[in-house]
Amino acid sequence: MIEFSHAIINGDEPLKAVKENKQLIDNISPEEVIILIDELAGLDLPIEKLKTGINKLLNLFYTSLKNYPAVELQKDSFPDFLVRNNREMDERLKTLRPLIRDLNKNKNDQDIKARLLKGFTGLVVFESHYTIKENVLFPVLEKFWKEYRCLPIMWSFHDDIRRDLKQIRLVLEKPELDLPRFNKLAGDLFFMMYAIKFREEKILFPVMMNSIPKREIKNMLYNSRELLYPYVRPEFEDLAPENPSDRPKNEINLGTGFLTAKQIQLLFNHLPVDITYVDETNKVKYFSTPEHRIFPRTNSIIGRDVANCHPPESVHIVEDIIEEFRSGRQDHASFWINRGELCVLIKYFAIRNKSGKYCGVVEVSQEISDIRKIEGEKRLLDWNK
């Protein structure tokens, strides 16, 4: 199969290769596709050539994968919600087809153009479907699959869809329609959205259901609770995570991860800010120790009343902030001061639990001289190695 794939990707007598490997093509399984693409991803191929080759291969495998025995998904499970959102996406694409045909008959019809722009703009919400996969599904598959290099390639296809969806809207927004450009973008977008849907439902999900523990699949739905599903959305109220039993005892459950006390200390001390935490009784409980502190702190202040940490001329400001935070009337306060050539931003944030109860205040100080100079964009790494 690897040799056959090379022939297809490199255009080395592809028709002959297809004829000679018909039995392989007709009997390929979703698991074999995962392994095959992982092998191809390990080759030193330009990403666009690799993606084009994968598209050709999966088109050849289409009938075999379509007819492969389906895996039943539990209703209201994580993959079930992804499939249901795929169906909604499919329905929206179907409504755009006749409008595209009509626009090609009369490219100056502004009403059709406006309806298409509205329809493609409405598809933007479906980008969250890909975000959920990238941030919830892919990490779990990487954990349990030895051959997972198909996932970053699928992510690249996601980004192609995002790019084309943005470009097609820009084309439709222009007064003069570039019809050939529009048709090319629309064709690419339809192909890739349907291709990803097929690959999820006929390759990714069947292999996942046979290789991932049920506990992990349940946790995927729980872990997606902070993300917005595009059309069909789960009810998260009755969901609870199932924590793995093999978690090291010295790690602290932070809700969104498990860290040791040493890791937490390193994390805070490597942030480019000074942090000081005062609890609900106005006692100083913690301060970070980055390499370059803006304001001096010593362990002697731990347990000290915060009012005693300020001179009489400014203590009333601190007391006012805490009172406003405690009452719930305010949630943050900001100050900035100049210290020679440096500019220091000082921010105070009220800390509250989920029920809104006041739990203290955190002071965050940062030297922002370089930040104030930022203009435009920087998207490339410019390290001098």
N, C-alpha and C positions, 0 to 999 in steps of 0.2 A: 504493500500500500504506500509506503514511503517513496519507493521508486516510481510508482504511478503518479503520485502527487508531484514529484519533480518534473515529470513529463508535462503535466498540465500547467504548472506554474511557469515553466520555462518555455512553453510552446514547442516542445520537442515531439513532433508528430502526435498531437493530442488525439486525433481521431483514431489512429492506430492503437494508442494506449488505452482508449476507452473500450475498443473492441476486444482487445486482449485481456482486459481486466473486468469484463462484464460481470463475472460471478462475484468478484470482490465488491463491486458497486452495488449489486442487487442484494447482497446479504450483510451489508455493514450495519453495525448496531450503534446506538447513541454513545455507549461506553468507548467503543473503538474510535469514534469521531473525536471525543475528548482527548484520548491518548495521541491520536494522529496530529491534531492541531498543536498539542503540547510539544511534540517532536519537531514540527515545522517551526514553531516559535523559537526553538533553540538554535535554529540555523541562522547564519549571518546574512539575513535577507533584509533589504530596505522595507520599512513597515508598509508602504503603499503597495509594493509588489506582493508582499505577503498577504495583505488584505484582499487584493484583487484575485490572487490565487485561491484563497479560502472561499471567496464567493463562487468561483468557478467550480471548485470541488463540491461545495454544499449544494449547488444547483444539480450536479450529477447525482448526488446522494438523495435528492429530494423525495423521489418516489419510495425508496427503501425506508427512509425515516418516517415518512407520512404513514406508511402501512405497518410500522413497527407497533407491537402491542402497547396500548396506552396504559399509563399508570394512573390509577384513580386517586384523585386528590381529596383530602378531607375537607368538607364544607367549612368555610370561614377560617381556613388555615392560611398561613403566609403565602404559599404558592397559589392557593385558590384565589386570593384577592388580586394577585398579579395577573392571573389569567382573566379574571372578570374585568379588570381594567383594560387588558388587551382587547377584549371584545368591544368595549365602549370606544376605544381608539379606532377599531376597525369600522364601526358604524359611522364615525365622523369622517373617516377617509372616503367611505362610500358616497357620502353626500357631496363631496368635493368633485368627484369624477364628472358628473354631467355639467357642472359649472366650468370645468377646465375645457370640456369639449365645446361648450357654447362660446367661451372666450376665444378659442381658436377659429371659430366661425366669424367672430366679430370682435377683434381685439380692442376696438374703440368703445365698446359697451362699458360705460363707467359703473353701471349698476352691478353687472356681473363681476367686474373687477373689485368693487367694494365688498361684495358678498364673499368673494374668495379671500380677500384680505382679512375679513372677520373670521372666516373659517380657519385659515392657517394660524391666525393669532390665537384662536381658541385651542389650537393644538399645543401651544406653548406649555400649558399646564401638564401635559403628558411627560414633559421632561423630568418631572419629579419621580415618575416610574423608574427612570434610569438612575436617578440619584439614590432611590431606595435600594436598588440592586447593588450599586457601587459601594454603599456604606453599610448595608446590612447583610445582603446575600453573599457578596464576594469574600468578605473576611472569613465567613464560616467555611465556605468551600475551600479557601486556601488552607484552612486549618486541617481539614480532613482529607483533601485530595493531594496525592503526590503529583499528579499531572494537572496543574491548575493554570498553565500559562495561556490558555485560551481566554481567561478572564480579562487581562489587560488589553487583549486584542478586541474583545467585545466592548470594553470601555472606549476604545478608540472609535469604534463604530458609533457608539452613543454620541461622542463628540462630533462626528460627521453629521449626524442627524440634527444636533443642536445648531451646528454651523449652517446647514442648508435651510433649516427652518427660519433662522434669522435672515439669511440672504434672500429667501423667497419673499419675505415680508418687505424687505427694502426695495426689491424690484417692483412689487405691487404698489408701493407708496409713491413711486415716481410718477410725475404727470404723463410722461411718454413711456409706454410699456415696451420693454425689450422681450418680445414674445419668444424667440428662440432660447434666450437665457432662462425665461420663466419655465418653459417646457422641460429644459434640461434639469433644472433644479427640482421641479415637481416630480419628474420621472425618478431621479435619484432618491428623493425623499420617500416616495411611495415604496420603491424597491427596498430601501434599507429598513423602514419601519415594519414592513411585512416580513422581511428576512429575519430581523431580530425577534419578532413575535414567534415565528416558526422555530427558531433556534432555542428560544426559551422553552417552549412547550413540547418540542419533540426531541430535544437533546439535553438541555440543562436540567430541567425539572425532573424528567424520568431518572436520570443518573443520580440526582440529588436525593430523591425519595428512596433509592436503593442503597445509598451509601452514607447518609447523614443520620445520626441518632434522632429519634422523635423529639427528645428533650430540646435539642438544638433548633429544630424546626419550629417548635413552640416558642422558644426564646427569640427567634427571628421576628416573629410578629410583635412580641413585646418590645424588642429593641427598635422597632420602626415607629414607635408611638409618637416620637417627636417630629417625624417627617410627615408631610402632607401627601396622601394618596390622591391621584388626579381625579378620578370619577367615583369609584366605589370605595368607600372608606370604612375601616373596621371600627367596632366599638371596643375601646380599650379599658373601660371601667373595671371589668371583672378579670382582667389579665394580671398575672403575677409571674415573675421570672422563676425559672428553676435553676438554682445555683449549682454548679458542678461540685461534687464532693471532694475532688482532688485539689482544692484551692489551698496553697500553703498557709499555715496558721499565722505566720508573722506578717501577712498582708492585711491591710485595712480596706474594708469595702467602702468605696467612695461613691457608690451608686452608679457611676459611669466608668468604673475601673477598680482595680485592686493594686495598691502600692504599699511598699514597706515604709516605715517612718523615715528611713534614710533617703529613700527615693523622693518622698514628699519634701524633705529638707532641701535636697539638691534641686528639685523643681522650683521651689520658691526662690532659692538663692541665685538661680540662673535667669530669672526674669529681669528685664532691664528697668526695674522699678524698685523703690523702697516700699515695703508693706508693713503696716502696724495695725494690729487688731485689738480693739477695746471691747470687752464683753458688755452684757446688758446691765451689769452692776457698776459700770464705768471704770473697771479695772483693766490695766494693760495686761494682755495675756500672751502676746506674741509679736515679734518683729523679725523680718527677714534680714539676712546678712549678705547682700550681694558684694561683689568685689569692690565696687565703688559706690559707697553710700552717699546720699545727698545730705541727709541730716544725721548727726551722730546718735547712736543708741548704745546702751550697755545693759547687761542683764539685771542691773540694779533697778530698772524701771518695771520689771515684771511683778505684777501684783500691786503696783502703785496706782492711786487714783489719778485718772487722766487730767483732772483739774490742777494737780500738783506738778504736772509736767510742762506747764506754760507760765510765762510771767503774768503779773496782774493786768498788764495793759491789753493782753490778748485772750486771757482765759475766758472772758465773757462770750467771745465768738465761738469757742469750742462748746461752751455750755449751751449756747443758743442752737447750735447745730444738733447736738445730742437731743435737746428737748423737742425740736421740730421732727427729728427722726423718730423719737419715742412715741410722739403723738400721732404719727402717721401723716402729718401734713406735708412733709418733704421726704425725698428719697436720696438726693445727692446734692453736693455743693462743690464748687470749683473755685480755685484761686490760681493766679500765676504771678511769679515774682522774678525780677532780674537779679542775678548774682554775678556781677562783672559782665563777661561776655556770654554767660549762660542764662537760659530761660528755664525756670522750673515750674512745672504744672503740678498742682496739689489738688487731689480730688478725694472727697469723702463720700462713702456709700453706706446707706443703711442696710443692715443684714437682717433678714426676716426668714422665719421658717415657712413651710407650705401654707400654714393657716394664717400667715401675716403677722405673727407675734414678733415683736422687736427682740433681736438677739445680739445687738451690738452694732459697732461701726468699724469700717476698715478705711484706713488712710493709705492712699496710693500716691507716691511722689515720683515724678519722672523728669529728667532733663530733656527738653524738646527742641533745642536749638537747631539740630540737623533736620528734625521733622518739619519745622516751620519753613525750611528752604525747599522742600519737595515740590516739584512741578511735573506736569505731564505724567507719563507712565514709564515703568522699567519692567520689561518682561524677560530680559535675557541676563544670564549670569555673566559677570564681568571680572571674575577673579583673575588675578595675575599669578599663574602657577609657575 
